[in-house]
Amino acid sequence: MTHFLQRFAALVFLATLVLPLICRADTAPEKTAEPSSERMDYTDAAVLGAVEGVTEYLPVSSTGHLILTKRALGLDEADASGKTQESRATDAYLIVIQVGAIAAVAILYWRDLLAVLLGFCGKNREGLRLGINLLVAFLPAALVGFLLNDWIEEKLFGTMPVVIALAAGAPLMLGAEFWRKRRFGSTGTREVDKELHELTLPQCLLIGGMQCIAMAPGTSRSMMTIVGGYFAGLSPVKSARFSFLLGLITLSAATGYTLLRHGRDMAEFLDTGPVLLGLFVATVTAALSVKWLVAWLSGHGLSLFAYYRLALAIIILAVVSC
């Protein structure tokens, strides 16, 4: 009965993520000759913050969900020449809102961060090795992001690319779970002895290389890095922990880069109140999401999220085609 309730609660929890996507029939609004003058309000910001917080560390793609939610909320307006300046400012906010997820990990994993800081000060050897491993894993995404960021934003930030990425990720997750259970036991619950600071540099590069694939919206940075952790010999919980810590660096870099490029647009076209509310909601929901995910992975693995991704892709196709 306990396992049934856990699965039921998990499905209800994940089902709430699709509500913003089907709350409007016109998820693909037609372009109009006149740009929209409606700004992102407090309700919009709270919804975006909740979606970001819940999905950032779950292997379901936060960026994909935010793009779809933005469309569902009618914040994806365009004029005759393309997206309005306000819409582009909101696009930037969909990245900056990750500050909430960053804060959640910093709060929950402050001991790891302190160990890394002491390590770079020469006072914690394991913390130094962990810090080096995280930086090495971050390097591939830093390079690819610098070279391909504009192309990714232009070509892949749309509904159909997200749907394709969501569906494509499901078999990868199921295959990774099958491989993990065959390697580490029929139940897949036997703990792996390797710690995060014991990863080799090639293993860190493997995880970092898989993170690069997640730059395509709908893929999920969390999914790719957790699966990469599997292949590096980490247990599900340790894979998630490394993913969270790596995400803190990656998301911080992406947020800083976005602020440098689009900070003025955000200041001009977005109101301060809703922006701050979205960040706060994202922080709270991300912390809850991380705690739940760690508990779930310890006994169940990634399979539930693979089925969710397939179901969501089908729902989106059905709604868009109506």
Backbone torsions as a table, in degrees:
resi	resn	phi	psi	omega
1	MET	NA	-39.2	179.7
2	THR	-61.5	-43.6	-180.0
3	HIS	-65.1	-38.1	178.3
4	PHE	-62.0	-45.4	179.9
5	LEU	-63.7	-37.9	178.3
6	GLN	-62.8	-44.5	-179.6
7	ARG	-67.4	-40.3	179.3
8	PHE	-62.8	-44.8	178.8
9	ALA	-62.4	-38.7	179.6
10	ALA	-64.4	-43.7	-179.9
11	LEU	-65.4	-40.3	176.7
12	VAL	-62.7	-43.5	-179.9
13	PHE	-59.3	-46.2	-179.3
14	LEU	-72.6	-33.3	-179.6
15	ALA	-62.4	-30.6	179.9
16	THR	-64.6	-18.6	-179.1
17	LEU	-71.2	-25.5	-175.7
18	VAL	-89.7	-9.1	-176.8
19	LEU	-59.1	-44.7	178.2
20	PRO	-62.6	-22.4	-176.0
21	LEU	-78.7	-21.1	-177.2
22	ILE	-118.8	12.6	-178.3
23	CYS	-76.6	-12.1	177.5
24	ARG	-132.6	144.5	178.3
25	ALA	-77.6	-27.8	-176.6
26	ASP	-95.3	64.8	179.4
27	THR	-69.5	-16.0	176.8
28	ALA	-121.6	77.1	-175.0
29	PRO	-62.2	143.1	178.1
30	GLU	-72.9	148.2	177.3
31	LYS	-69.8	141.4	179.4
32	THR	-116.8	162.4	-179.2
33	ALA	-72.8	-29.7	-177.9
34	GLU	-105.1	135.3	178.0
35	PRO	-69.2	151.8	179.0
36	SER	-74.7	140.2	178.4
37	SER	-101.1	0.5	-177.0
38	GLU	-79.3	126.0	179.4
39	ARG	-91.3	162.7	173.7
40	MET	-63.5	123.4	-178.1
41	ASP	-100.9	-173.7	-175.9
42	TYR	-64.8	-38.4	178.9
43	THR	-64.5	-45.8	177.4
44	ASP	-57.5	-46.4	-177.4
45	ALA	-63.5	-40.4	179.7
46	ALA	-65.1	-41.3	178.5
47	VAL	-64.7	-46.5	179.2
48	LEU	-62.5	-39.9	178.7
49	GLY	-64.0	-41.9	179.5
50	ALA	-66.3	-42.9	179.6
51	VAL	-64.2	-43.7	177.9
52	GLU	-60.9	-49.2	-176.5
53	GLY	-62.9	-43.6	-177.7
54	VAL	-69.4	-39.3	-170.4
55	THR	-96.0	-14.5	-173.1
56	GLU	-58.9	-42.8	-176.5
57	TYR	-104.5	-5.2	170.3
58	LEU	-80.9	147.6	-177.4
59	PRO	-79.1	53.9	-176.8
60	VAL	-128.3	0.9	178.3
61	SER	79.0	99.4	176.4
62	SER	-69.4	-42.4	-179.2
63	THR	-62.1	-43.3	177.5
64	GLY	-60.0	-45.3	179.0
65	HIS	-64.3	-39.3	-179.3
66	LEU	-67.7	-39.6	177.3
67	ILE	-61.3	-45.2	-179.4
68	LEU	-68.4	-39.3	178.8
69	THR	-65.6	-39.9	177.8
70	LYS	-58.3	-42.7	177.4
71	ARG	-65.4	-41.3	-179.3
72	ALA	-64.5	-31.6	179.7
73	LEU	-84.9	-2.2	179.5
74	GLY	76.5	25.4	-179.1
75	LEU	-99.9	15.9	-176.7
76	ASP	-113.6	36.6	-175.4
77	GLU	-67.4	153.8	179.2
78	ALA	-138.4	155.2	172.8
79	ASP	-105.8	-169.2	-175.3
80	ALA	-62.7	-26.4	-177.3
81	SER	-97.1	0.1	-179.0
82	GLY	129.2	-153.9	-178.3
83	LYS	-65.5	144.0	176.8
84	THR	-75.2	164.7	177.4
85	GLN	-62.3	-36.8	179.1
86	GLU	-65.6	-39.5	177.7
87	SER	-64.2	-40.4	177.8
88	ARG	-66.6	-34.6	176.3
89	ALA	-65.4	-38.7	177.5
90	THR	-67.0	-37.4	174.9
91	ASP	-56.8	-43.5	178.6
92	ALA	-63.8	-38.3	179.9
93	TYR	-64.2	-30.3	178.3
94	LEU	-63.2	-21.1	175.5
95	ILE	-92.6	-43.3	-178.2
96	VAL	-65.3	-27.8	-179.7
97	ILE	-63.3	-13.8	176.4
98	GLN	-63.8	-13.4	175.2
99	VAL	-55.0	-36.3	177.8
100	GLY	-62.1	-43.2	178.0
101	ALA	-66.7	-37.1	177.0
102	ILE	-60.7	-45.8	-179.1
103	ALA	-62.5	-38.3	-179.3
104	ALA	-62.3	-45.5	179.6
105	VAL	-66.6	-39.5	179.2
106	ALA	-60.8	-36.4	-179.7
107	ILE	-73.2	-46.1	-174.3
108	LEU	-75.1	-30.4	-175.0
109	TYR	-118.7	39.3	-177.4
110	TRP	-65.1	-29.2	179.5
111	ARG	-65.6	-42.2	176.8
112	ASP	-63.4	-42.3	-179.6
113	LEU	-65.8	-38.3	177.5
114	LEU	-65.3	-40.6	178.8
115	ALA	-62.1	-41.1	178.3
116	VAL	-64.6	-43.9	179.5
117	LEU	-61.3	-45.3	177.5
118	LEU	-65.1	-33.8	178.6
119	GLY	-62.9	-44.0	179.2
120	PHE	-71.4	-15.4	174.2
121	CYS	-92.7	3.8	178.0
122	GLY	80.6	20.7	-175.3
123	LYS	-117.7	1.9	179.5
124	ASN	-151.8	104.0	-174.3
125	ARG	-65.1	-44.0	-179.6
126	GLU	-66.6	-37.2	177.0
127	GLY	-63.7	-37.5	177.5
128	LEU	-64.1	-44.7	179.7
129	ARG	-65.0	-38.6	176.7
130	LEU	-63.7	-44.0	179.5
131	GLY	-61.0	-43.2	178.1
132	ILE	-63.4	-42.1	178.9
133	ASN	-60.7	-41.7	179.8
134	LEU	-66.4	-41.3	179.1
135	LEU	-65.5	-41.4	178.3
136	VAL	-63.1	-41.4	179.1
137	ALA	-67.5	-26.2	-179.6
138	PHE	-78.8	-27.8	-172.6
139	LEU	-56.4	-45.7	-179.5
140	PRO	-58.5	-42.9	-179.9
141	ALA	-66.7	-36.4	178.7
142	ALA	-62.2	-43.2	-179.0
143	LEU	-69.2	-49.8	-178.4
144	VAL	-65.2	-40.1	179.1
145	GLY	-62.6	-40.3	179.1
146	PHE	-64.1	-38.5	-175.5
147	LEU	-82.0	-34.6	-169.1
148	LEU	-118.3	6.0	-174.2
149	ASN	-56.8	-48.4	-177.4
150	ASP	-64.0	-41.0	179.7
151	TRP	-64.7	-40.9	179.2
152	ILE	-63.2	-44.6	180.0
153	GLU	-63.5	-36.7	-177.1
154	GLU	-76.2	-40.3	-170.6
155	LYS	-99.0	-27.9	-168.2
156	LEU	-113.0	-7.6	-179.9
157	PHE	-86.6	72.8	178.9
158	GLY	-151.8	172.0	-174.8
159	THR	-65.0	-50.1	-175.4
160	MET	-66.3	-41.9	174.4
161	PRO	-58.7	-36.4	178.4
162	VAL	-66.1	-43.6	179.6
163	VAL	-60.4	-45.2	-179.6
164	ILE	-62.2	-44.2	-178.8
165	ALA	-66.6	-39.8	177.6
166	LEU	-59.3	-47.7	-178.1
167	ALA	-67.9	-39.6	-177.4
168	ALA	-67.0	-28.7	-179.0
169	GLY	-71.6	-23.7	-175.8
170	ALA	-62.7	-52.5	179.8
171	PRO	-63.7	-31.1	176.5
172	LEU	-62.8	-44.1	-179.9
173	MET	-66.1	-43.5	179.6
174	LEU	-65.1	-39.2	177.5
175	GLY	-65.3	-39.8	178.8
176	ALA	-65.3	-38.9	177.8
177	GLU	-65.4	-42.7	178.8
178	PHE	-61.0	-44.5	179.7
179	TRP	-63.4	-43.2	-178.0
180	ARG	-64.0	-42.9	-177.8
181	LYS	-68.7	-35.0	176.6
182	ARG	-67.9	-35.9	-176.7
183	ARG	-79.1	-38.7	-171.9
184	PHE	-112.3	18.3	175.3
185	GLY	118.2	158.4	-176.2
186	SER	-64.2	-30.7	179.0
187	THR	-88.3	-18.8	179.7
188	GLY	70.6	16.5	-175.2
189	THR	-106.8	-3.5	-179.5
190	ARG	-67.1	128.5	-176.1
191	GLU	-71.9	138.6	175.8
192	VAL	-87.5	140.1	-174.8
193	ASP	-73.6	-26.1	-173.1
194	LYS	-62.6	134.2	175.7
195	GLU	-98.3	166.8	-175.3
196	LEU	-62.8	-37.2	-178.9
197	HIS	-75.3	-10.1	-179.9
198	GLU	-91.4	-4.0	176.9
199	LEU	-61.3	143.1	176.3
200	THR	-82.6	163.0	179.4
201	LEU	-62.5	-41.0	175.2
202	PRO	-60.4	-36.9	178.0
203	GLN	-66.4	-38.3	177.1
204	CYS	-65.8	-38.5	176.9
205	LEU	-66.6	-34.7	176.1
206	LEU	-60.9	-48.8	179.1
207	ILE	-62.4	-43.1	179.5
208	GLY	-64.9	-37.6	177.4
209	GLY	-64.6	-38.2	178.0
210	MET	-69.2	-30.6	176.3
211	GLN	-63.4	-31.1	179.3
212	CYS	-60.4	-38.4	-179.4
213	ILE	-61.4	-31.8	-176.7
214	ALA	-73.0	-1.7	174.9
215	MET	-67.4	-19.2	173.8
216	ALA	-75.9	118.3	-179.3
217	PRO	-54.3	136.2	-178.3
218	GLY	100.1	-14.4	-177.8
219	THR	-79.9	-49.0	-180.0
220	SER	94.8	110.3	175.4
221	ARG	-61.8	-41.4	179.8
222	SER	-61.5	-44.5	180.0
223	MET	-60.2	-49.4	-175.6
224	MET	-64.5	-40.0	-178.1
225	THR	-75.5	-32.5	175.6
226	ILE	-67.7	-44.3	176.5
227	VAL	-62.4	-40.3	175.4
228	GLY	-60.1	-38.2	176.2
229	GLY	-63.5	-38.3	174.8
230	TYR	-55.6	-51.4	-176.1
231	PHE	-67.1	-22.6	177.2
232	ALA	-85.3	-1.9	176.7
233	GLY	94.9	17.2	178.7
234	LEU	-92.9	152.2	173.3
235	SER	-72.7	165.0	179.1
236	PRO	-54.4	-44.1	-178.0
237	VAL	-66.5	-42.8	179.7
238	LYS	-70.1	-34.6	175.5
239	SER	-61.6	-43.3	178.7
240	ALA	-64.8	-40.8	179.4
241	ARG	-61.9	-44.1	177.4
242	PHE	-64.7	-38.3	178.0
243	SER	-61.4	-43.3	179.9
244	PHE	-62.4	-46.4	-177.7
245	LEU	-67.8	-40.3	176.0
246	LEU	-64.4	-37.9	178.7
247	GLY	-62.4	-33.5	178.7
248	LEU	-59.7	-41.5	178.8
249	ILE	-71.5	-48.6	-175.7
250	THR	-63.4	-46.2	-179.2
251	LEU	-66.9	-36.6	177.5
252	SER	-62.9	-42.4	179.1
253	ALA	-65.2	-44.4	-179.5
254	ALA	-64.4	-39.8	179.4
255	THR	-65.9	-45.4	179.3
256	GLY	-61.7	-42.6	179.4
257	TYR	-63.1	-41.3	-179.7
258	THR	-66.9	-40.5	178.7
259	LEU	-63.4	-39.1	178.3
260	LEU	-63.7	-38.1	-176.1
261	ARG	-84.1	-37.9	-170.1
262	HIS	-126.2	11.6	-178.2
263	GLY	-58.7	-39.3	-179.7
264	ARG	-67.0	-40.2	177.2
265	ASP	-62.3	-42.3	179.1
266	MET	-63.1	-43.3	179.9
267	ALA	-63.2	-33.6	-177.1
268	GLU	-81.4	-37.9	-170.0
269	PHE	-108.8	-6.5	178.3
270	LEU	-120.0	138.1	179.4
271	ASP	-79.7	145.4	-174.7
272	THR	-63.9	-42.4	-177.3
273	GLY	-56.7	-56.7	178.2
274	PRO	-59.8	-37.3	179.0
275	VAL	-59.7	-47.3	-178.9
276	LEU	-68.1	-37.9	178.4
277	LEU	-62.7	-43.5	178.7
278	GLY	-60.0	-40.4	178.8
279	LEU	-65.0	-41.3	179.9
280	PHE	-64.8	-46.9	179.6
281	VAL	-61.8	-39.7	179.4
282	ALA	-63.0	-39.1	-179.8
283	THR	-63.5	-48.4	-177.5
284	VAL	-65.4	-48.0	-177.2
285	THR	-69.8	-32.9	177.3
286	ALA	-65.6	-41.0	178.4
287	ALA	-61.7	-44.3	178.3
288	LEU	-64.9	-40.3	-179.3
289	SER	-64.0	-42.5	179.1
290	VAL	-61.8	-46.6	179.9
291	LYS	-60.3	-43.0	-179.6
292	TRP	-66.3	-43.6	-177.0
293	LEU	-62.4	-43.2	-180.0
294	VAL	-60.7	-43.6	179.3
295	ALA	-64.5	-39.8	-178.6
296	TRP	-68.9	-46.4	-176.6
297	LEU	-63.3	-30.1	-177.9
298	SER	-61.4	-23.6	-178.1
299	GLY	-125.0	-11.7	-170.6
300	HIS	-129.7	-22.5	-179.4
301	GLY	76.8	-157.0	-169.5
302	LEU	-99.2	-5.5	-169.4
303	SER	-58.1	-41.3	-179.0
304	LEU	-55.9	-40.4	-177.2
305	PHE	-71.2	-29.9	176.0
306	ALA	-64.3	-45.0	178.8
307	TYR	-66.2	-37.2	178.0
308	TYR	-62.1	-43.3	-178.9
309	ARG	-61.7	-42.8	178.4
310	LEU	-63.6	-44.6	179.9
311	ALA	-62.9	-41.7	-179.6
312	LEU	-65.3	-42.0	178.9
313	ALA	-59.9	-41.3	179.6
314	ILE	-66.4	-42.4	179.4
315	ILE	-61.7	-44.6	-178.7
316	ILE	-62.6	-44.9	178.9
317	LEU	-60.3	-40.5	-179.0
318	ALA	-65.7	-42.2	-178.3
319	VAL	-68.6	-44.4	-177.6
320	VAL	-66.0	-34.3	-177.0
321	SER	-79.6	-11.5	-179.0
322	CYS	-70.4	NA	NA
